[in-house]
Amino acid sequence: MIYVICNVETGELLQVSEQPLVVSGHPLMVKAFDMPMPDMTKVQWHQGRFEAANQNRIITKLAYLRRFTGDERVAIRTAAKVNPVLEDYMALLELAEEVNLDDLDTVMALAMLEQAGLLEAGRGVEILA
């Protein structure tokens, strides 16, 4: 059995746990599913349920990095030397074998890079396309 916290207005998945979860107040809701903990690299949350992730959106780390320009890659590596959050992202990316372009962490990382000024506004969407 797994438990999921989601926002019923936006459909956003907020938390998945094997332990019961509690929330209070609209628009958050807890849903229970009689299933083992899913591999979030192989499933996606869509319209209140888990479904198989589009495998075409899972690419090699090299293919992902090639979506950035050379200047962007250099700027990101340079900034990671003094930014602990960015350094952590780069360490996780180094450990990854592949990148799921639909993974929330990937989307949020690109938004962080835009906010930090390391990517031009809108580049995150281009990289994910």
N, C-alpha and C positions, 0 to 999 in steps of 0.2 A: 504494500500500500504506500502510495506517495501522496503528498499534500502540496498544493500549489496556491500561492497568493497571486491574484491578478487584479488588474484594474478593469472593472466591467464596462467603464465608459470608453477607454482607449483600447482595451484588449491586451494591454501590455502585461507580459509575464514578469513578476517581480521576485519570486522566490520559489524554489522547489526543495522539498525536504522529505525524508523518510519518517520524520517525527511530526506529530500533529502541530499545526500552526494556528495561531489565533490572531485575528485582526478585528478592529472595531471601526464602524463607520463607512458609509457609502463614499466612494465607489469601490473600495477594496472588498475582495471576496476570497474565501478559502474554498477550493474545490478538492475533493478526494478522488483518486484514481486507483483502481485495483490493478496495479502493475508494478514491476520493479522500477528502480530509479533509471530513467532513460539516459543514454549517452547523448549529451546535448550537441555533440558534433555531428550526430546522425539524424537528429530530429529537430523540428522547429515547432514553435507554439503558434498556432493559427486558429483564429475564431474559437478560442476557448478549449482547444484540444491540441494534443501532440500529433504531428504527422511527419512522415519521412522528409528529411531535408533534401533539397534539390542538389544532388551530388555534383552537378556541373558548376556549382558555386563554391566547391571546395577545390582549391588550387594549391600547387606547391608553393613553398615559401619563396623560392626563387622567382616564380611567376608573379607572386604578389609584390615582391620588391621591385621587379622590373616595371610595375605600374607607376612607380615614382620616377621623377626625373633624377638625373645624377646630382644636380644641385640640391634637390629636396633630400635625397639620401644623405649627402654630406652634412647638410644643415641639421638634420635630425640626429645623426651620430654625434655631431659636435655639441648640440644642446643637451644630449643625454649625459654628457660628462659632468654637468653641473645641476641637472634637474633630476631629483630622485624618482619622481613619478615616471618621467620619460625613460630613465635608466631601467626601471622595473619593466616597463613595456618592452624595451629592447631585449632585456634578459628573457622574458617570456617568449618573445618572437624567436630568439635564438634557439630555444628548446623545442619550438614547434616543428613538426614535420610537414604540416600543411596549414593552410589558412582557409577558414570558412568565411566567405564574404558576407554571409547573413548572420554571423554570430554577433550578438550585442556587444561583446568586448571589442571586436574589430571595428564596428561602427563607432563606438564611443572613443576608441583610440584615435580614429581619423578626425573626429570632432575636436578632440583635445589638441591634435596637431594643428588644426585650423585656428583654434582659440589662441594657441601659443605663437601664432604667426609663422609657423614653419611650413604651412601649406596655405596657398591662396584660398579665399572663400570659394566654396564649391568644388574644390579639388577632391575632397573626400567622396563626394557623390560620383565623380568621374572615376576615381580609383575603384570604387565598388561596382561600377557598371560592367 
